[in-house]
Amino acid sequence: MPGHKKHRSGFVNIIGNPNVGKSTLMNALVGEKLSIVTAKAQTTRHRIMGIVNGEDYQIVYSDTPGILKPNYRLQKNMMDFVDAAIGDADIILYVTDVIEKSDKNAEYIEKLQKISCPVILVINKIDISTQEQVMKLMEWWKEQLPGALIFPASAKEKFNLDNIFSAITDNLPEAPAWFDKDVFTDKSLRFFASEIIREKILLYYSQEIPYSCEVSIESFKEGSERYDISAVIYVMRESQKGIVIGKGGQALKKVGTKARLDMEEFFQKKVFLSLFVKVDPDWRENKKELRRFGYENGA
C-alpha cells in the first residue's frame, strides 16, 4: 500500500552508573511505575522490561542495575545483566547526569565507542545545573562519543522526554512486535510484589540493611475480590532480623502497610499481605539461592 508506514520494533536498553536516574527515566518513558526509584545505589538488581506500544511501533525498554565494581557474587551477576544489555540492544540509552564525574567507569564508555547500534546519550538532572555547565558536558560527551545523539534532560521534571522518545522511534529497526500489544512488561505480578516490598525496605531502613535483604514471594493467590500474598524477607544476620522487625513489630508493620497500599494501586485490586523475616547468612554468594531469587541462569 503506498504511504503505509512499516512497523518498527526493538530493544532499548538503559545503562549507566548508579543514581543517575535510569529508573526514573524508564518509568517516565513507559508511563508505569516499573522500576524501584530511591536515592540509594543498587536499587535495580534485575533487568526490568517496560513495553510501550503505538500503532506502528513497539519499544521494549530494559532498565539495568547501575554499573559498579562487583564485591560479591550477586553484584557480579548484576553486571552480567548490564553486559548482556549492551550485547542485545537495538538502541542503547546511556544515562549520565550533571553530578557524576564524566569518566566514571571509563571501560563502559570504551565499550560504547565500539558499539554498532545507535547510542542515545541522556544528560539527566539538568534542573539542578546551569546552562553553562550543561553545554560543557555536552561538548565533553561529543568528543567521547561522536556518533551518539546527545540530549540534556530532566526525567524528574519530564523535560525533553518527547525529543528523546522521537529519537528512539526514529532509530528503531523495521520489525514486527516482539510482545502482544496489550502487554506493558515481561515481568510477573509476583516479581512486582517483591520489588514493591524491596523498595519499602530501601526507604525505611538505613546503612547496610537494604543491601543485606532479599524478598521471596512464597505464595501469590488471586481471588475474585483480592490477592493473598505471603512474602519472606531474608536477612544475613540475627541482629538484622531484629532491626527489620523493629520494637513490637512496628518497623515490619510499617513496611507491610506501605507495600500493601502500593500493591493495591499497582494491581488495581485489594491485597492481603503477610510478611515474615528469616536469616540466611549466605544468600549473596550462594549460587542456588541466587538462582531462586532470579540472579543466576542455568545450573
C-alpha positions as CSV (number, residue, x, y, z in Angstrom):
1,M,0.0,0.0,0.0
2,P,1.6,3.3,-0.9
3,G,2.3,5.6,2.0
4,H,1.8,2.8,4.5
5,K,4.3,3.1,7.4
6,K,6.3,0.0,8.2
7,H,6.2,-1.4,11.7
8,R,9.3,-0.7,13.9
9,S,10.2,-2.7,16.9
10,G,13.3,-3.0,19.1
11,F,15.0,-3.4,22.4
12,V,16.1,-0.1,24.0
13,N,18.5,-0.9,26.9
14,I,19.1,1.7,29.5
15,I,22.6,1.6,31.1
16,G,24.6,4.0,33.3
17,N,26.2,4.4,36.8
18,P,24.1,4.1,40.0
19,N,21.9,7.1,41.0
20,V,21.9,8.9,37.6
21,G,18.1,8.4,37.3
22,K,17.8,5.4,34.9
23,S,14.7,4.0,36.7
24,T,13.0,7.5,36.8
25,L,13.7,7.9,33.1
26,M,12.3,4.5,32.2
27,N,9.2,5.0,34.4
28,A,8.6,8.4,32.7
29,L,9.1,6.9,29.2
30,V,6.9,3.9,29.9
31,G,4.3,5.8,31.9
32,E,4.1,3.0,34.5
33,K,6.0,2.6,37.8
34,L,8.0,-0.5,36.9
35,S,11.4,0.2,38.5
36,I,12.3,1.0,42.0
37,V,13.2,4.7,42.4
38,T,15.1,5.7,45.5
39,A,18.1,7.7,46.3
40,K,20.2,4.6,47.2
41,A,22.6,2.9,44.9
42,Q,21.9,-0.7,43.6
43,T,18.1,-0.3,43.8
44,T,17.6,-2.0,40.5
45,R,19.1,-5.5,40.7
46,H,17.5,-7.1,37.7
47,R,16.8,-6.2,34.1
48,I,13.3,-4.9,34.2
49,M,11.4,-4.5,30.9
50,G,8.8,-1.9,30.2
51,I,6.9,-2.1,26.9
52,V,5.5,0.9,25.0
53,N,3.1,0.3,22.1
54,G,2.0,2.5,19.2
55,E,0.1,1.7,16.1
56,D,3.3,1.3,14.0
57,Y,5.9,0.7,16.7
58,Q,6.8,-1.2,19.9
59,I,9.6,-0.1,22.2
60,V,10.9,-2.7,24.7
61,Y,12.8,-0.8,27.4
62,S,15.2,-2.6,29.7
63,D,16.3,-0.9,32.9
64,T,19.6,-2.4,34.2
65,P,21.5,-2.3,37.5
66,G,23.8,0.6,38.0
67,I,27.4,-0.1,36.9
68,L,29.7,-1.0,39.7
69,K,32.9,-3.0,40.6
70,P,31.5,-6.3,41.9
71,N,32.4,-7.2,45.5
72,Y,30.4,-10.4,45.8
73,R,28.7,-12.9,43.5
74,L,25.3,-11.1,43.5
75,Q,27.0,-8.0,42.2
76,K,28.9,-9.9,39.6
77,N,25.6,-11.4,38.3
78,M,24.1,-7.9,38.3
79,M,27.0,-6.7,36.0
80,D,26.4,-9.7,33.7
81,F,22.9,-8.3,33.2
82,V,24.5,-5.0,32.1
83,D,26.9,-6.7,29.7
84,A,24.0,-8.7,28.2
85,A,22.1,-5.5,27.8
86,I,24.9,-3.9,25.8
87,G,25.2,-7.1,23.7
88,D,21.5,-7.5,22.7
89,A,20.4,-3.9,22.3
90,D,18.9,-2.3,19.1
91,I,19.4,1.1,20.8
92,I,21.5,1.9,23.9
93,L,20.1,4.7,26.1
94,Y,23.2,5.7,28.1
95,V,22.2,7.9,31.1
96,T,24.6,10.2,32.9
97,D,23.9,13.3,34.9
98,V,25.2,16.7,35.8
99,I,26.7,15.5,39.1
100,E,28.8,12.4,38.4
101,K,32.4,12.5,37.2
102,S,32.0,12.1,33.4
103,D,34.7,9.4,33.1
104,K,33.4,7.2,35.9
105,N,33.7,3.5,34.8
106,A,35.6,4.5,31.7
107,E,35.6,0.9,30.4
108,Y,31.9,1.2,29.6
109,I,32.4,4.4,27.7
110,E,35.1,2.4,25.7
111,K,32.5,-0.3,25.0
112,L,30.1,2.3,23.7
113,Q,32.7,3.8,21.4
114,K,33.0,0.4,19.6
115,I,29.3,-0.5,19.5
116,S,27.5,-0.7,16.2
117,C,23.9,0.1,17.3
118,P,22.7,3.7,17.8
119,V,23.6,5.3,21.1
120,I,21.3,7.9,22.7
121,L,23.1,9.7,25.5
122,V,20.9,11.4,28.1
123,I,22.5,14.0,30.5
124,N,19.9,13.9,33.3
125,K,19.1,16.2,36.2
126,I,19.7,19.5,34.2
127,D,17.1,21.1,36.5
128,I,19.8,21.3,39.2
129,S,22.5,22.7,36.9
130,T,23.4,25.8,34.9
131,Q,23.2,26.2,31.2
132,E,27.0,26.8,31.0
133,Q,27.7,23.5,32.9
134,V,25.3,21.5,30.7
135,M,26.9,23.0,27.5
136,K,30.4,21.9,28.8
137,L,29.2,18.4,29.5
138,M,27.6,18.1,26.0
139,E,30.9,19.2,24.4
140,W,32.8,16.6,26.5
141,W,30.4,13.8,25.6
142,K,30.5,14.8,21.9
143,E,34.3,14.2,21.9
144,Q,33.9,10.8,23.7
145,L,31.0,9.5,21.6
146,P,30.9,11.4,18.3
147,G,28.3,9.1,16.9
148,A,25.8,9.4,19.8
149,L,22.7,11.6,19.8
150,I,23.0,13.7,23.0
151,F,20.0,15.1,24.9
152,P,20.1,17.2,28.1
153,A,17.0,16.2,30.1
154,S,15.3,16.1,33.5
155,A,13.5,12.8,34.0
156,K,12.0,14.1,37.2
157,E,10.6,17.2,35.6
158,K,9.8,15.3,32.4
159,F,11.8,17.9,30.4
160,N,12.9,17.0,26.8
161,L,11.5,13.5,27.1
162,D,9.4,14.0,23.9
163,N,12.6,14.6,21.9
164,I,14.2,11.5,23.4
165,F,11.1,9.5,22.5
166,S,11.2,10.7,18.9
167,A,14.9,9.8,18.6
168,I,14.1,6.3,19.9
169,T,11.2,5.7,17.5
170,D,13.2,7.1,14.5
171,N,16.1,4.7,15.2
172,L,14.1,1.5,15.8
173,P,14.7,-1.2,13.2
174,E,11.8,-2.3,11.0
175,A,10.4,-5.4,12.7
176,P,7.1,-6.9,13.9
177,A,6.1,-6.5,17.5
178,W,8.0,-8.8,19.9
179,F,5.2,-8.9,22.5
180,D,1.4,-8.7,22.4
181,K,0.4,-5.1,22.0
182,D,-1.6,-5.1,25.3
183,V,1.4,-6.1,27.4
184,F,3.4,-3.4,29.3
185,T,6.1,-5.6,30.9
186,D,7.6,-9.1,30.7
187,K,7.7,-9.4,34.4
188,S,5.1,-11.3,36.5
189,L,2.8,-9.8,39.2
190,R,4.8,-11.8,41.8
191,F,8.0,-10.0,40.6
192,F,6.4,-6.6,41.1
193,A,5.1,-7.6,44.6
194,S,8.7,-8.5,45.7
195,E,10.1,-5.3,44.1
196,I,7.5,-3.1,45.9
197,I,8.4,-4.7,49.3
198,R,12.1,-4.2,48.5
199,E,11.5,-0.6,47.7
200,K,10.0,0.0,51.1
201,I,13.0,-1.7,52.8
202,L,15.3,0.7,50.9
203,L,13.2,3.6,52.0
204,Y,12.7,2.8,55.7
205,Y,16.0,1.2,56.8
206,S,19.4,2.7,56.8
207,Q,23.0,1.6,56.4
208,E,23.7,-2.0,55.3
209,I,20.1,-3.4,55.9
210,P,18.7,-2.9,52.4
211,Y,21.8,-4.5,50.8
212,S,21.6,-7.5,53.1
213,C,17.9,-8.2,52.3
214,E,16.2,-10.1,49.6
215,V,12.5,-10.7,49.2
216,S,10.9,-14.0,48.2
217,I,7.2,-14.3,47.4
218,E,6.2,-17.7,49.0
219,S,2.6,-17.7,47.8
220,F,0.5,-15.5,45.5
221,K,-3.2,-16.4,45.2
222,E,-5.6,-14.4,43.1
223,G,-9.2,-14.5,44.3
224,S,-12.2,-12.7,42.8
225,E,-12.0,-10.0,45.5
226,R,-8.4,-9.7,46.4
227,Y,-4.8,-11.1,46.1
228,D,-3.5,-13.1,49.1
229,I,0.3,-12.6,49.1
230,S,2.8,-14.2,51.6
231,A,6.4,-13.0,51.4
232,V,9.7,-13.7,53.3
233,I,12.3,-11.0,53.8
234,Y,15.7,-12.8,54.0
235,V,18.5,-11.1,56.0
236,M,22.1,-12.2,56.7
237,R,22.3,-11.9,60.5
238,E,20.1,-12.3,63.5
239,S,20.7,-8.7,64.6
240,Q,19.4,-7.5,61.2
241,K,16.3,-9.6,61.7
242,G,15.6,-7.6,64.9
243,I,16.1,-4.3,63.1
244,V,13.7,-5.3,60.2
245,I,11.0,-6.4,62.6
246,G,11.5,-3.4,65.0
247,K,10.3,-2.9,68.5
248,G,7.0,-4.7,69.0
249,G,7.0,-5.5,65.2
250,Q,6.4,-1.8,64.4
251,A,9.0,-1.5,61.6
252,L,7.8,-4.6,59.8
253,K,4.2,-3.4,60.1
254,K,5.1,-0.1,58.5
255,V,6.8,-1.8,55.6
256,G,3.8,-4.2,55.2
257,T,1.2,-1.4,55.2
258,K,3.1,0.9,52.8
259,A,3.8,-2.1,50.4
260,R,0.2,-3.3,50.5
261,L,-1.1,0.2,49.6
262,D,1.3,0.4,46.7
263,M,0.4,-3.1,45.5
264,E,-3.3,-2.2,45.6
265,E,-2.7,0.8,43.4
266,F,-0.4,-1.2,41.0
267,F,-2.7,-4.3,40.8
268,Q,-5.9,-2.3,41.0
269,K,-7.3,-4.9,43.5
270,K,-7.4,-5.4,47.3
271,V,-4.3,-7.1,48.7
272,F,-3.9,-9.2,51.9
273,L,-0.2,-9.2,52.6
274,S,1.7,-11.4,55.2
275,L,5.4,-10.7,55.8
276,F,7.9,-12.9,57.6
277,V,11.6,-12.4,58.3
278,K,14.2,-15.2,58.1
279,V,18.0,-15.4,58.4
280,D,20.1,-16.7,55.5
281,P,23.7,-15.7,56.1
282,D,24.9,-16.8,52.6
283,W,22.3,-15.7,50.1
284,R,24.5,-13.1,48.3
285,E,27.2,-15.8,47.5
286,N,25.2,-19.0,47.3
287,K,24.6,-20.0,43.7
288,K,21.4,-22.0,44.5
289,E,19.9,-19.1,46.5
290,L,20.8,-16.6,43.8
291,R,19.1,-18.7,41.2
292,R,16.0,-18.9,43.4
293,F,15.9,-15.1,43.5
294,G,16.4,-14.8,39.7
295,Y,20.0,-13.7,39.5
296,E,21.5,-17.0,38.1
297,N,20.8,-18.7,34.9
298,G,21.0,-22.5,34.3
299,A,22.9,-24.9,36.6
